């Protein structure tokens, strides 16, 4: 089937805008894109009037946890529910995510390997959801942060074995824990976890099968340990110092800020159900996190969008709140959109397939009423989403019903 969307504002993901354009889709691919007057529509194509709408590449979130449901105490929720319930919950959260316009995500820590089953179910059309690049279990030190969704390993050989197990299960990215965290009791975000040697071993094993490594790191020491080990992205980068920022810029290592995670936890009032230790840690760091993000902008650190969706009150389906936060902190709306399209696709090594609206790319597309360059918050309003297309098929929004 051929679909032609005409007279629509196009934001192509590279930073280019066409005010009145046409996008033509055949099967699962974009076959033409350009201004209305120069873009030919094939005879017999289904024509969609895009006046008043903006079309963007399907959005990408580089940091989610589908096993976490944004409960106040996510650690307790995971510990008390069965793995079967978690998988059913994850399928529902994946549906909400794709309906919000996020057609690709990177899941960087699930309670078990069931996330690979969810990935296959979505890919086969059994259940709706975004394309998933999954890490499986995060690799952490004994007693370390994220152990409730992690594989604990001590020493180089144990780390190598843990990484290999994730790869054998189907991991397309490896997640390592290089510092303490907010949600895990008894860990301090500014303290380094895992040694440089252990982190290097994880990178080496992942590289042997062509996989990248994402490192959770709040503190600067943990960040620099991970950078010296050769990781490809730093998740959070909350307490980044000048040296860490310089290393990231020089090496082209991406910052995945996840501003929403600390913000939603810190904003929770007393008695909301978030454990006091987690709430206190988030409140103590949220301003520094914002400062680190602004510093990353000034220093030219590569940035790819990620939310940490699933953490307390950080709901799957509200992923676009991260774009609002980035704009509030000084990023232009166009650049914020690029972090969740072309930049995110580059980090995930999928830029040959997704992330921009170009001839030959897969037709993962998002259409919204209005102009998100004037109001980035439109992307968060479900009622403004006119259609979400995945691999050339509408999967959500009014256009999916026509």
C-alpha atoms as one frame of an Amber mdcrd trajectory, in Angstrom:
protein
   0.000   0.000   0.000   1.207   3.507  -0.834   0.384   6.411   1.503   1.016
  10.075   0.722   0.830  12.606   3.544   0.585  16.079   2.012   0.623  19.718
   3.112   2.233  18.778   6.400   5.036  20.473   8.333   8.071  18.184   8.213
  10.754  18.120  10.908  13.179  15.631   9.419  15.290  14.831  12.523  18.432
  16.448  11.096  17.234  19.940  12.025  15.639  20.713   8.671  12.075  22.035
   8.461   9.755  21.973   5.448   6.695  24.089   6.148   4.424  22.495   3.522
   5.722  19.126   2.495   4.840  15.632   1.344   5.984  12.267   2.653   5.294
   9.165   0.557   5.411   5.686   2.124   5.367   2.367   0.275   5.205  -0.731
   2.419   7.458  -0.114   5.404   9.717   2.480   3.714   9.763   6.188   2.975
  10.111   6.521  -0.793   9.837  10.291  -1.225   9.990  13.404   0.947  10.129
  17.075   0.035   8.108  20.223  -0.619   4.577  19.687  -1.930   5.262  21.293
  -5.289   8.247  19.075  -6.118   7.226  15.721  -4.621   5.266  13.417  -6.903
   2.447  11.334  -5.457   2.012   7.939  -7.182  -1.322   7.233  -8.805  -3.653
   5.262  -6.540  -1.927   6.301  -3.319  -4.001   6.849  -0.205  -3.806  10.608
   0.338  -3.830  12.095   3.835  -4.377  15.825   4.335  -1.721  16.951   6.806
  -2.736  20.595   7.101  -2.256  21.791  10.671  -0.078  18.797  11.526   3.646
  18.277  12.047   5.377  15.036  11.124   8.550  13.864  12.873  10.558  10.652
  12.916   9.244   8.182  15.470  10.795   9.223  18.771  13.506   7.197  20.516
  14.047   6.810  24.275  17.521   5.473  25.032  16.881   4.601  28.686  13.764
   2.801  29.913  12.953  -0.062  32.272   9.819  -1.936  31.218   9.925  -4.085
  34.355   9.352  -0.970  36.478   5.903   0.559  36.518   6.629   3.996  38.019
   5.447   2.773  41.409   6.436   4.848  44.443   8.677   2.011  45.645   9.790
   0.221  42.503  12.271  -1.977  44.345   9.528  -3.408  46.560   7.232  -3.836
  43.555   9.789  -5.934  41.675  10.671  -7.959  44.741   7.056  -8.805  45.570
   5.470  -9.482  42.184   6.035 -12.655  40.195   8.089 -12.606  37.021   4.961
 -13.502  35.059   3.120 -10.459  36.353   6.123  -8.300  35.552   6.103  -9.486
  31.934   2.364  -8.799  31.575   2.883  -5.352  33.096   5.797  -4.696  30.746
   3.644  -5.511  27.703   1.088  -2.911  28.792   3.812  -0.326  29.417   5.253
  -0.999  25.971   1.823  -0.384  24.425   1.539   2.975  26.200   4.997   3.915
  24.996   4.387   3.334  21.305   1.005   5.045  21.485   2.832   8.111  22.811
   4.936   8.258  19.649   8.046   6.409  20.838   8.680   3.752  18.240  12.098
   2.640  19.535  13.497   2.269  23.053  16.591   0.882  24.731  15.710  -1.144
  27.832  18.802  -0.966  30.032  17.845  -3.311  32.834  15.060  -5.863  33.319
  14.549  -8.223  36.236  15.258 -11.284  34.071  15.599 -12.340  30.457  11.855
 -12.153  29.779  12.460  -8.784  28.132  13.803 -10.688  25.129  10.479 -12.522
  24.857   8.677  -9.160  24.952  10.963  -7.869  22.209  10.156 -10.873  20.011
   6.415 -10.612  20.694   6.407  -6.971  19.586   8.550  -7.663  16.518   6.206
 -10.479  15.439   3.090  -8.324  15.861   1.734 -10.362  18.756   1.510  -7.298
  21.006   1.945  -3.573  20.286   5.062  -1.775  21.405   8.238  -0.047  20.279
  11.281  -1.690  18.778  13.364  -2.747  21.807  17.113  -2.923  22.153  17.498
  -4.749  25.447  20.381  -5.248  27.848  18.840  -8.013  29.936  20.301  -7.858
  33.439  22.494  -4.923  34.422  25.997  -5.928  35.562  26.779  -4.659  39.061
  29.127  -5.328  41.953  27.948  -7.530  44.846  25.538  -5.466  46.930  25.720
  -2.710  44.334  23.190  -0.388  42.812  20.489  -1.954  40.632  21.035  -5.425
  42.048  17.229  -5.865  42.040  17.403  -5.857  38.219  21.022  -6.932  37.974
  23.584  -9.693  37.844  26.115  -9.297  40.639  29.716 -10.034  39.681  33.030
  -9.598  41.482  36.333  -9.723  39.619  37.269  -9.667  35.974  36.360 -13.273
  35.146  32.984 -13.064  36.876  32.188  -9.876  34.975  33.205 -11.476  31.694
  30.932 -14.442  32.405  28.024 -12.177  33.375  28.332 -10.145  30.194  28.580
 -13.280  28.077  25.394 -14.623  29.648  23.507 -11.476  28.601  24.887 -11.713
  25.076  23.937 -15.381  24.853  20.397 -14.473  25.899  20.118 -11.892  23.126
  21.403  -8.619  24.567  21.996  -5.891  21.980  23.619  -3.599  24.536  25.365
  -4.234  27.844  24.563  -2.157  30.925  27.178  -1.730  33.655  26.820   0.019
  37.007  29.764   2.360  37.617  28.422   4.244  40.648  25.899   3.981  43.423
  22.337   5.045  42.775  19.197   6.659  44.102  16.733   3.778  44.380  18.978
   1.045  45.799  19.196   1.257  49.597  22.676   1.553  51.052  24.365   2.908
  47.934  25.708   6.433  47.460  25.413   8.014  43.989  28.791   9.764  44.262
  30.721   6.579  45.101  32.316   4.562  42.322  31.255   0.939  41.865  33.038
  -1.702  39.793  36.731  -1.206  39.043  38.185   0.144  35.819  39.504  -3.347
  35.138  36.063  -4.912  35.589  34.427  -2.261  33.413  37.109  -2.768  30.759
  36.438  -6.509  30.787  32.740  -5.845  30.165  33.578  -3.578  27.223  36.000
  -6.141  25.783  33.505  -9.015  25.891  30.722  -6.849  24.457  33.011  -5.623
  21.672  33.881  -9.188  20.743  30.269  -9.562  19.580  29.873  -6.051  18.215
  27.881  -4.702  21.163  28.138  -1.349  22.883  28.183  -0.680  26.632  26.068
   1.839  28.543  27.281   2.851  31.999  25.082   4.032  34.837  27.118   6.727
  36.576  26.000   9.590  38.793  29.337  10.515  40.352  32.285  11.963  38.442
  34.709   9.245  39.578  32.399   6.489  38.359  31.909   8.374  35.095  35.656
   8.657  34.502  36.260   5.008  35.383  33.657   4.026  32.795  35.082   6.414
  30.211  38.593   5.048  30.693  37.151   1.560  30.205  35.744   2.579  26.807
  31.968   2.711  27.346  29.798   4.320  24.687  27.276   6.235  26.803  27.040
   7.608  30.320  23.560   7.292  31.776  22.585  10.201  34.078  25.990  11.996
  34.357  24.468  13.763  37.346  27.587  15.005  39.134  29.745  15.530  36.055
  32.929  17.544  36.529  35.015  19.393  33.916  37.387  16.485  33.391  34.557
  14.047  32.744  32.868  16.486  30.358  36.128  16.930  28.467  36.631  13.193
  28.184  33.115  12.707  26.838  33.498  15.469  24.269  36.909  14.250  23.133
  35.832  10.622  22.841  32.360  11.241  21.444  30.687   9.455  24.357  27.003
  10.253  24.698  25.330  11.694  27.773  21.864  10.202  28.303  20.661  12.693
  30.945  17.404  11.131  32.248  16.453  14.444  33.858  12.930  13.162  34.463
  14.007  10.434  36.870  15.474  12.669  39.564  12.889  15.386  38.946   9.845
  13.176  39.494  11.380  11.564  42.578  12.510  14.869  44.072   9.100  16.473
  43.491   7.279  13.811  45.494   5.973  15.159  48.839   6.517  13.495  52.179
   4.320  10.440  52.527   3.986   9.790  48.784   5.399   6.295  49.212   8.907
   6.791  47.856  11.396   5.535  50.454  12.915   8.435  52.384  16.473   7.518
  51.381  15.671   7.669  47.675  13.719  10.884  48.012  16.513  12.518  49.967
  19.202  11.498  47.471  17.151  12.813  44.550  16.473  16.138  46.245  20.138
  16.579  47.062  21.190  16.036  43.448  18.481  17.498  41.225  19.966  21.000
  40.979  23.444  19.623  40.296  21.936  17.406  37.618  20.490  20.453  35.894
  23.847  22.218  36.197  25.614  19.235  34.626  23.158  19.227  31.731  23.757
  22.914  31.055  27.513  22.325  31.223  27.185  19.474  28.724  25.374  21.823
  26.342  28.122  24.425  26.635  30.915  21.889  26.216  29.384  20.193  23.190
  28.969  16.791  24.847  26.892  14.539  22.549  23.417  14.120  24.061  20.833
  11.431  23.338  17.431  11.461  24.985  16.555   9.007  27.739  14.023   9.205
  30.550  14.662   6.285  32.925  10.943   5.618  32.479   9.605   3.271  35.121
  11.295   4.972  38.082   8.964   6.538  40.689   6.145   8.519  39.041   8.178
   8.641  35.815   5.501   6.994  33.705   5.913   5.061  30.485   3.961   7.020
  27.887   5.003  10.350  29.396   8.469  10.013  27.860   8.221  13.341  26.035
   8.412  15.148  29.375  12.191  14.789  29.002  12.114  17.053  25.946  10.263
  19.719  27.921  12.869  19.543  30.670  15.747  19.863  28.212  14.164  22.918
  26.587  13.556  24.508  29.993  17.274  24.076  30.719  18.397  25.858  27.572
  18.175  23.483  24.606  16.227  24.672  21.571  13.090  22.698  20.673  14.697
  21.620  17.391  17.819  20.358  19.159  15.711  18.568  21.774  13.859  16.789
  18.981  17.202  15.821  17.420  18.295  14.198  20.720  15.331  11.827  20.460
  15.606  11.217  16.715  18.883  11.413  14.765  21.206  11.608  17.796  19.483
   8.721  19.562  19.601   6.657  16.369  23.346   7.280  16.088  23.917   6.143
  19.671  21.902   2.983  19.034  23.677   2.451  15.688  20.346   2.463  13.886
  20.795   5.656  11.874  20.753   3.695   8.637  17.170   2.654   9.385  15.452
   5.178  11.649  15.831   8.583  13.305  15.234  10.811  10.269  12.652  11.275
   7.550  14.610  10.352   4.444  14.117   8.266   1.330  14.922   4.652   2.075
  14.456   4.895   5.838  11.934   2.788   7.705   8.584   4.531   8.029   8.517
   5.075  11.801   6.697   8.404  12.042   4.828  10.614  14.500   2.187  13.173
  13.529   0.984  15.806  15.981  -1.469  18.681  15.831   0.323  22.019  15.962
   3.967  23.038  15.902   6.271  21.536  18.552   8.960  24.086  17.645   6.700
  26.691  19.234   5.502  24.457  22.060   7.535  21.323  22.697   4.922  20.289
  25.264   2.581  19.298  22.425   4.512  16.043  22.150   3.401  15.140  25.673
  -0.314  15.693  25.003  -1.902  12.432  23.927  -4.936  14.224  22.483  -2.641
  16.081  20.054  -1.195  12.919  18.568  -2.863  12.435  15.185  -1.049   9.257
  14.264   1.858   7.000  15.105   3.248   4.940  12.246   5.498   1.956  12.802
   7.113   0.210   9.825   4.614   1.867   7.499   1.482   0.965   9.505  -0.532
   3.295  11.693  -0.590   1.845  15.208  -2.138   4.700  17.172  -4.112   7.925
  16.838  -7.164   8.941  14.776  -5.334   8.331  11.505  -5.001   4.665  12.438
  -8.796   4.416  12.249  -9.262   5.950   8.813
